[in-house]
Amino acid sequence: MLKYLSICFELLAFLIALINLKKNKGSFIQWMAPYLFFVLLTEVLAVYTYYELKIVNAFIYYPYLIINIIFYSYLFNQLLNNKRNAKIVSTIAVTVITIAYLIVFFFIANRIELLYKLKITTGIYLTVFACYYLYTEFANDNLEEFLIKKSGFWIATGVLLFHSGYSIVITLHPFTSKNKIFIFGLPIHNFFAQVLSVFLYTCLAIAMIVWKPKTKK
């Protein structure tokens, strides 16, 4: 059942997105619903092809990986009020990493280890972006409300926990794969991906619940 853990929390986050869709309509948070539906569909398809059809399914994740980095970059840019420097850095990073994913997918034969290296790169980029956003919040001496009541705090926390943790784990992939290290029947990187997904999608769900649209004065 552990292999379905991330699907359960993705489904929970998606349902919460639907429940809060009316409240969040017109804000950038409304795009959580289609994003989470896409993630849920990808994960269900990946689990089915891998565990039921016994097919190597890395190709399924390429669209997800590209959409993922674009979506979170968009979120952080919105949270940072589209600061010029952040937009420039995120645009360059997203473009370079997306091109790298496409090159690996279309032109590299033995792509698994390269794919993991790109995942690490993506994880580091999103971790730094999340840390930067949290820094801007903590550096603000005139906070009008507690951070735990702000959607951005929960989005950044979820991204930080998931991508920093997962990047560390898959750094060890050559070693864990060679020595066939498993936890509860799952490869160690898959196990931690499932566990870290709990934190990520719980944080996204909270972010959608606490989101408050800007009131017009």
Secondary structure as GFF3:
##gff-version 3
##sequence-region A 1 217
A	DSSP	three_ten_helix	2	4	.	.	.	ID=ss1
A	DSSP	alpha_helix	5	19	.	.	.	ID=ss2
A	DSSP	alpha_helix	21	24	.	.	.	ID=ss3
A	DSSP	three_ten_helix	28	31	.	.	.	ID=ss4
A	DSSP	alpha_helix	32	47	.	.	.	ID=ss5
A	DSSP	pi_helix	48	52	.	.	.	ID=ss6
A	DSSP	three_ten_helix	58	60	.	.	.	ID=ss7
A	DSSP	alpha_helix	61	79	.	.	.	ID=ss8
A	DSSP	alpha_helix	84	107	.	.	.	ID=ss9
A	DSSP	alpha_helix	112	138	.	.	.	ID=ss10
A	DSSP	three_ten_helix	147	149	.	.	.	ID=ss11
A	DSSP	alpha_helix	151	171	.	.	.	ID=ss12
A	DSSP	alpha_helix	173	178	.	.	.	ID=ss13
A	DSSP	beta_strand	182	183	.	.	.	ID=ss14
A	DSSP	beta_strand	186	187	.	.	.	ID=ss15
A	DSSP	alpha_helix	188	210	.	.	.	ID=ss16
###
